[in-house]
Amino acid sequence: MKKILILLLLIAFSSSYAQEDEVKKVVFDL
């Protein structure tokens, strides 16, 4: 459960300074 929350935080931080496409790549890579 904590891993999911941490993952969501990482995605949120990534979306702040990276393009959404790159974030999607990270999500799909997992």
N, C-alpha and C positions, 0 to 999 in steps of 0.2 A: 504494500500500500504506500509506504513512504517512497519507494522507488518511483512510483507513478507520479507522485506529487513533485519530486525532484525533477523528473523528466519534463513535466509541464512547466516548471520554473525555468528550466534550461531553454525550452522552446520559446517561452515568453521573452527571456533575455535576448535570445538569438534574433527574434523578430524585431526587437527594438533597433538593432544596428545592422541586420542582414536582410536580404530580400526574402520574400515569402517562399520563392522557388527553392532557395537554398535550405530553408527550414524544412520544406517538404522532403527534400532529398535526405536530410538527416533523419526524419521520421521514418521514411521508407527504408533507409539503410538499417534501421533497428529491426 
